[in-house]
Amino acid sequence: MITTIPFSGFYESSHSYELDRALEDMVSDSSGCHPVSDRLAEEIWDGLDWSVAMHEYAREYAEYFAIWLGGEYGIKLKYESMSSPREYNFTTDRIFCEISQRDVRKLLKAVKRENLVAAAKQRFTSYDGFLSFYSADVDSWGNVVNWDHNQIGTLIVAAVAQLEDEEWEYRILENMSGNGEASDAVYAALNDKGKRISKIAYYLRQREKRQYRTAS
């Protein structure tokens, strides 16, 4: 079965900031405050496939989320794909994961009904400017084996809310940052030109460090 997982997307978010910073770090000087070369800092953007960087980052995010939520409920999630909207007016990037029917049932038993009801109302109640294609009444959803990714995703949203842990996404982001996941995602997205620029920047940065040590 396929589900969505909570993700704030790449539009003006902490996740996009991490990717931007990782790219800037590749062409920074030894202080990390300025580019080692303004020209390289401009040209490296032409050597980056941004969609690849986002997909690689999303894959890593999904793994961290799966470890966290799986540890709480004893379920397994596996990254499946990511989708991005043409425009960010009404929606943002979404991450999809695979989950077994058995684990969906396990989660359904673990989540309090009032939490699932609240999540469904929050996600599927129509209002001016938003017409929901799903009923906000979970009783009308039928057998769980027929639920789609949005309905199972709502169950996961309810499971997250039930933990009452407001810092969970911050900790995932902090762990990813500490492990260099954004840097790995950006490097994987560099084409031949981008990789050449990163190597040149690395050489210039090392040369700058050697000159500094010699001068001191």
C-alpha positions as CSV (number, residue, x, y, z in Angstrom):
1,M,0.0,0.0,0.0
2,I,1.1,3.6,-0.6
3,T,0.9,6.5,1.8
4,T,2.0,10.1,2.1
5,I,4.1,11.2,5.1
6,P,4.2,14.6,6.8
7,F,6.6,16.9,5.0
8,S,6.7,20.7,4.8
9,G,8.1,20.6,1.2
10,F,10.9,22.6,-0.4
11,Y,9.2,26.0,-1.0
12,E,10.8,28.6,1.3
13,S,11.3,25.9,4.0
14,S,14.0,24.7,6.3
15,H,14.6,21.9,3.8
16,S,15.3,24.2,0.8
17,Y,17.5,26.2,3.1
18,E,19.6,23.1,3.9
19,L,20.0,22.4,0.2
20,D,20.9,26.0,-0.7
21,R,23.5,26.1,2.2
22,A,25.0,22.8,1.1
23,L,25.5,24.1,-2.4
24,E,27.0,27.3,-1.1
25,D,29.4,25.4,1.2
26,M,30.8,23.6,-1.8
27,V,32.2,26.8,-3.2
28,S,32.9,28.7,0.0
29,D,36.3,29.9,1.2
30,S,38.1,28.5,4.2
31,S,36.1,30.8,6.6
32,G,32.8,29.4,5.2
33,C,31.4,32.9,5.1
34,H,32.2,33.9,1.5
35,P,32.6,32.2,-1.9
36,V,36.1,31.2,-2.8
37,S,35.3,32.6,-6.2
38,D,32.2,34.7,-7.2
39,R,32.3,33.2,-10.7
40,L,32.4,29.6,-9.4
41,A,29.5,30.5,-7.0
42,E,27.4,31.6,-9.9
43,E,28.3,28.9,-12.4
44,I,27.8,25.9,-10.0
45,W,24.0,26.5,-10.2
46,D,24.2,25.7,-13.9
47,G,25.8,22.4,-13.0
48,L,23.0,21.3,-10.6
49,D,19.9,19.3,-11.4
50,W,17.7,20.6,-8.7
51,S,15.0,17.9,-9.1
52,V,17.6,15.2,-8.4
53,A,18.8,17.0,-5.3
54,M,15.2,17.2,-4.0
55,H,14.5,13.5,-4.7
56,E,17.7,12.4,-3.0
57,Y,17.0,14.6,0.0
58,A,13.4,13.3,0.1
59,R,14.6,9.7,0.1
60,E,16.8,10.4,3.1
61,Y,14.1,12.4,4.9
62,A,11.7,9.4,4.5
63,E,14.3,7.0,6.0
64,Y,14.7,9.2,9.0
65,F,11.0,9.6,9.4
66,A,10.5,5.9,9.1
67,I,13.0,5.2,11.8
68,W,11.4,7.6,14.1
69,L,7.7,6.6,13.6
70,G,8.6,3.0,13.2
71,G,10.3,3.1,16.6
72,E,7.2,4.5,18.2
73,Y,4.6,2.2,16.6
74,G,6.6,-0.9,15.4
75,I,5.8,-0.3,11.7
76,K,7.9,-0.1,8.6
77,L,7.9,2.6,5.9
78,K,9.9,2.5,2.7
79,Y,10.5,5.5,0.4
80,E,8.6,5.2,-2.9
81,S,8.7,8.5,-4.7
82,M,8.3,12.3,-4.4
83,S,6.1,14.6,-6.4
84,S,6.3,18.4,-6.8
85,P,3.5,20.7,-7.9
86,R,3.8,22.9,-11.0
87,E,3.1,25.9,-8.8
88,Y,3.2,26.2,-5.0
89,N,0.0,28.3,-4.7
90,F,-2.1,25.6,-3.0
91,T,0.1,22.6,-2.3
92,T,3.7,21.6,-1.8
93,D,6.0,18.7,-2.5
94,R,4.8,15.3,-1.3
95,I,6.7,12.2,-0.2
96,F,5.2,8.8,-0.8
97,C,6.1,5.6,1.0
98,E,5.3,1.9,0.9
99,I,3.6,0.4,3.9
100,S,2.2,-3.1,4.4
101,Q,-1.5,-3.7,4.9
102,R,-0.5,-5.4,8.2
103,D,1.2,-2.3,9.4
104,V,-1.7,-0.1,8.4
105,R,-4.0,-2.2,10.5
106,K,-1.5,-2.1,13.4
107,L,-1.4,1.7,13.2
108,L,-5.2,1.9,13.0
109,K,-5.4,-0.1,16.3
110,A,-2.8,2.1,18.0
111,V,-4.3,5.5,17.0
112,K,-7.1,6.8,19.1
113,R,-10.3,7.3,17.2
114,E,-10.6,10.9,18.2
115,N,-7.2,11.7,16.8
116,L,-8.1,10.1,13.5
117,V,-11.4,11.9,13.4
118,A,-9.6,15.2,14.1
119,A,-7.0,14.6,11.4
120,A,-9.7,13.8,8.8
121,K,-11.7,16.9,9.6
122,Q,-8.6,19.1,9.5
123,R,-7.5,17.7,6.1
124,F,-10.8,17.0,4.3
125,T,-13.3,19.6,5.4
126,S,-14.2,21.9,2.5
127,Y,-14.1,25.7,2.8
128,D,-14.0,28.8,0.6
129,G,-11.2,28.2,-1.9
130,F,-10.8,24.5,-1.1
131,L,-13.1,21.7,-2.3
132,S,-12.3,18.3,-0.7
133,F,-12.6,15.2,-2.8
134,Y,-12.7,13.1,0.4
135,S,-15.3,12.8,3.1
136,A,-14.3,14.2,6.4
137,D,-16.3,11.4,8.0
138,V,-13.9,8.4,8.6
139,D,-16.9,6.1,9.0
140,S,-17.6,6.6,5.3
141,W,-14.2,5.4,4.2
142,G,-15.0,1.8,4.3
143,N,-12.6,-1.1,4.8
144,V,-9.0,-0.1,5.4
145,V,-7.8,-2.4,2.6
146,N,-9.4,0.0,0.2
147,W,-7.9,3.2,1.6
148,D,-5.7,5.2,-0.7
149,H,-2.5,7.1,0.0
150,N,-4.3,10.2,1.3
151,Q,-6.5,8.3,3.7
152,I,-3.5,6.2,5.0
153,G,-1.5,9.5,5.1
154,T,-4.2,10.9,7.3
155,L,-3.9,8.0,9.7
156,I,-0.1,8.7,9.8
157,V,-0.8,12.4,10.6
158,A,-3.1,11.3,13.4
159,A,-0.4,8.9,14.7
160,V,2.2,11.7,14.7
161,A,-0.2,14.0,16.5
162,Q,-1.0,11.4,19.1
163,L,2.7,11.4,20.1
164,E,2.4,15.0,21.1
165,D,6.0,15.6,20.1
166,E,6.3,19.1,18.6
167,E,10.0,18.8,18.0
168,W,10.0,15.7,15.9
169,E,10.6,17.4,12.5
170,Y,13.2,19.7,14.0
171,R,15.2,16.7,15.3
172,I,15.0,14.9,12.0
173,L,16.3,18.0,10.3
174,E,19.0,18.4,12.9
175,N,20.1,14.8,12.4
176,M,20.1,15.1,8.7
177,S,22.2,18.3,8.8
178,G,24.7,16.8,11.2
179,N,25.1,13.7,9.0
180,G,25.6,15.8,5.8
181,E,22.5,14.4,4.0
182,A,21.9,17.7,2.2
183,S,25.5,17.8,1.0
184,D,25.2,14.3,-0.3
185,A,22.0,15.1,-2.1
186,V,23.5,18.1,-3.7
187,Y,26.6,16.3,-4.8
188,A,24.6,13.5,-6.3
189,A,22.7,16.1,-8.4
190,L,25.8,17.7,-9.9
191,N,26.5,17.1,-13.5
192,D,30.1,16.9,-14.9
193,K,30.3,20.7,-15.0
194,G,29.1,21.0,-11.4
195,K,31.6,18.3,-10.2
196,R,34.5,20.1,-11.9
197,I,33.5,23.4,-10.3
198,S,33.3,21.7,-6.8
199,K,36.8,20.2,-7.3
200,I,38.2,23.6,-8.4
201,A,36.6,25.3,-5.4
202,Y,38.0,22.6,-3.1
203,Y,41.5,23.1,-4.5
204,L,41.3,26.9,-4.1
205,R,40.0,26.4,-0.5
206,Q,42.9,24.1,0.4
207,R,45.4,26.4,-1.2
208,E,44.0,29.3,0.8
209,K,44.4,27.2,4.0
210,R,48.0,26.4,3.1
211,Q,48.8,30.1,2.5
212,Y,47.2,31.0,5.8
213,R,49.2,28.4,7.7
214,T,52.4,29.6,6.0
215,A,51.7,33.2,6.7
216,S,51.1,32.5,10.4
